[in-house]
Amino acid sequence: SVPPLFGARIVAAILGDPALRKEWEAELAGAREQLNKAHGALAGAIKGAGLPDRLSSPKLGLFSQLFLTDAQVLALEKDHGIYVGPGGRLNVSSLTEGAAKQVADAVCAVLK
């Protein structure tokens, strides 16, 4: 068994079957909608917290960039239990509206 071949066969089976393809497209649309909601919730929470507009502009994909310094990233972790990547790269894939407000409030605190 060759792993790349196995994966390719799975994809071919899904995309080659109209019912499976339709199911996959629906799941993909749901994931896209969830990401859009998460980005919107974060943008709204950031704007509501009075943070700079550059942080609340609409984003695409799994991440949102908060443009934080290393010290601010460390303060988010230490003081608020929020873990982000370098520069404030935040994974929004499972961010809820409540969590978005918590993140925005924490970012507001570390920017002061």
C-alpha positions as CSV (number, residue, x, y, z in Angstrom):
1,S,0.0,0.0,0.0
2,V,1.4,3.4,-1.0
3,P,-0.1,6.2,1.1
4,P,-0.2,8.8,-1.7
5,L,-2.0,6.4,-4.0
6,F,-4.5,5.4,-1.3
7,G,-5.4,9.1,-0.6
8,A,-5.7,9.7,-4.4
9,R,-8.1,6.8,-4.7
10,I,-10.3,8.1,-1.8
11,V,-10.5,11.5,-3.5
12,A,-11.3,10.0,-6.8
13,A,-14.0,7.9,-5.2
14,I,-15.6,10.9,-3.5
15,L,-15.3,13.2,-6.5
16,G,-16.4,10.5,-8.9
17,D,-19.6,9.7,-7.1
18,P,-22.3,12.4,-7.5
19,A,-23.9,11.7,-4.1
20,L,-20.6,11.7,-2.3
21,R,-19.4,14.8,-4.1
22,K,-22.6,16.6,-3.2
23,E,-22.1,15.6,0.5
24,W,-18.4,16.8,0.4
25,E,-19.4,20.1,-1.2
26,A,-22.0,20.6,1.5
27,E,-19.5,19.9,4.3
28,L,-17.0,22.2,2.6
29,A,-19.6,25.0,2.4
30,G,-20.4,24.5,6.1
31,A,-16.7,24.8,7.0
32,R,-16.4,27.9,4.9
33,E,-19.5,29.4,6.5
34,Q,-18.1,28.7,10.0
35,L,-14.8,30.4,9.1
36,N,-16.6,33.4,7.8
37,K,-18.7,33.6,11.0
38,A,-15.6,33.3,13.1
39,H,-13.8,36.1,11.2
40,G,-16.9,38.3,11.4
41,A,-17.2,37.7,15.2
42,L,-13.6,38.5,15.7
43,A,-13.8,41.7,13.6
44,G,-16.9,42.8,15.4
45,A,-15.4,42.2,18.8
46,I,-12.2,44.0,17.9
47,K,-14.2,46.9,16.6
48,G,-16.4,46.9,19.7
49,A,-13.4,47.0,21.9
50,G,-12.1,50.1,20.2
51,L,-9.0,48.5,18.8
52,P,-7.3,49.8,15.6
53,D,-9.2,49.2,12.3
54,R,-6.2,47.2,10.9
55,L,-7.2,44.4,13.3
56,S,-10.9,44.3,12.4
57,S,-10.6,44.2,8.6
58,P,-12.2,41.1,7.1
59,K,-9.9,38.1,6.7
60,L,-10.0,34.8,4.8
61,G,-8.7,31.4,5.7
62,L,-7.9,29.7,9.0
63,F,-5.9,32.5,10.5
64,S,-6.2,36.2,11.4
65,Q,-3.1,38.3,11.9
66,L,-3.3,40.6,15.0
67,F,0.1,42.3,14.4
68,L,1.4,41.9,18.0
69,T,4.9,42.2,19.3
70,D,6.7,39.3,20.9
71,A,6.1,40.9,24.4
72,Q,2.4,41.3,23.6
73,V,2.1,37.6,22.4
74,L,3.8,36.5,25.7
75,A,1.4,38.7,27.7
76,L,-1.6,37.1,26.0
77,E,-0.3,33.7,27.0
78,K,0.8,34.5,30.5
79,D,-2.0,36.9,31.6
80,H,-5.0,35.7,29.5
81,G,-4.3,32.1,28.6
82,I,-4.6,32.9,24.9
83,Y,-2.0,31.3,22.6
84,V,-1.2,32.8,19.2
85,G,1.6,32.3,16.8
86,P,4.4,34.8,16.1
87,G,3.1,38.3,15.5
88,G,-0.3,37.4,16.8
89,R,-1.3,34.8,14.2
90,L,-4.6,33.5,15.6
91,N,-6.3,30.3,14.4
92,V,-10.0,31.3,14.1
93,S,-11.3,27.9,13.0
94,S,-13.3,27.2,16.1
95,L,-13.7,30.7,17.5
96,T,-17.2,31.4,18.9
97,E,-18.7,34.8,19.3
98,G,-18.1,34.7,23.1
99,A,-14.5,33.6,22.6
100,A,-14.0,36.4,20.0
101,K,-15.0,39.0,22.6
102,Q,-12.6,37.4,25.2
103,V,-9.8,37.5,22.6
104,A,-10.6,41.2,21.7
105,D,-10.7,42.2,25.4
106,A,-7.3,40.5,26.0
107,V,-5.7,42.1,23.0
108,C,-7.0,45.4,24.1
109,A,-5.4,44.8,27.5
110,V,-2.0,43.9,26.1
111,L,-2.0,46.9,23.7
112,K,-2.3,49.3,26.6
